[in-house]
């Protein structure tokens, strides 16, 4: 289909738009450019297997016929990770393969898993933390639990003081070279399992508060070849992962990544860093780049006692998931800058943009401008998975996300993630309801800062 680029967007039938024009990435063709980014659902069991609830959620998305479905972050280490899906062993492949098959049987949507590594964190328990320090070094830390806060702050190192207040968190500076050099293999093996499970590709998670993003960060203080202020050092692990994954799955399998356009923390990476990394990722052979922002541990709020720190509670978290007070497409300038940086160096690697995009007009305008190639919608597609079909066919009332982030609050507490707009629907207690399309024409309101 040839898109109509001459008709004003307000008068354009979506079927003739760029948004609903197929796009081919590597050897994979997507029927449209609507992209569902990874969203953790917390629907998996503690063992990490695909279950009925996980299937229902993703088959419901598939009915909406978005071009790409990215499965929630899936762990690559074979360790207990709570109700998070895993792809860390061959025993997980049958369930993942069955999920991929059912999605393909349900819809023309393509589906890929996002694979992730994260470091250890512990729940906040100040008294237990002090008791552990006393046990480790009785001579130095005797009587810690009886001291005042002022005394503790003078006695403890800055890191110990932070762990006392926020809970223990493993840092990339704690990792040995052996541990770092094991990561490319873990990612490569997980990618091979994704191919074995017959997914359409794989997304490498290089964003937010997780391991690889911390290596890419300006706040990486390692004093070896994997750290410091050198961009090459900070990119080294990510590039080794890409190389190992490509070696394992071949050139014909879709491989992309999610990474940050900006960290939004004091001393964190800026768009200049992201533009450099984007060029290196493209040169290394990634098929697409999905741009996010923020979501860091460094500025997260103090957790309650008995809870672990959550990386979306501070300023950087609000930038990662901008709420209803922010303008439409608030984070798009970062994807646009990365797209321009790639083009200026001769790279045509597709870029996924996201962040409060919910109307056809906004999405189509971004694509027409050439500022991105695919439109990421997470919370909007959670609110209404039928958005692509409704917009394309012009039939049915769209349920618009109001960006009050109830879904994020559920995620924070490791509860099944739902949208407040359908939580009380009789058929939508765990999953989006099957809305009645009826005969009413879809409306495409012009967005403002309070709507989109």
Secondary structure by P-SEA (a helix, b strand, c coil): ccccccccccccccccccccbbbbcccccccccccccccccccccccccccaaaaaaaaaaaaacccbbbccbbbccccccccbbbcccccaaaaaaaaaaaaaacccbbbbbbbbbbbbbbcccaaaaaaaaaaaccccccccccccaaaaaacccaaaaaaaccccccccccccaaaaaaaaaaaaaaaaaaaaacccbbbbccccccaaaaaaccccccccccccccccccaaaaaaaaaaaaaaccccbbbbbbbbccccccccccaaaaaaaaaaaaaacccbbbbbccccccccccccccccccccccaaaaaacccccccccccaaaaaaaaaaaaaaccccbbbbbcccccaaaaaaaaaaccccbbbbaaaaaaccaaaaaaaacccccccccccaaaaaaaaaccccccccccccccccccccccccccccccccccccccc
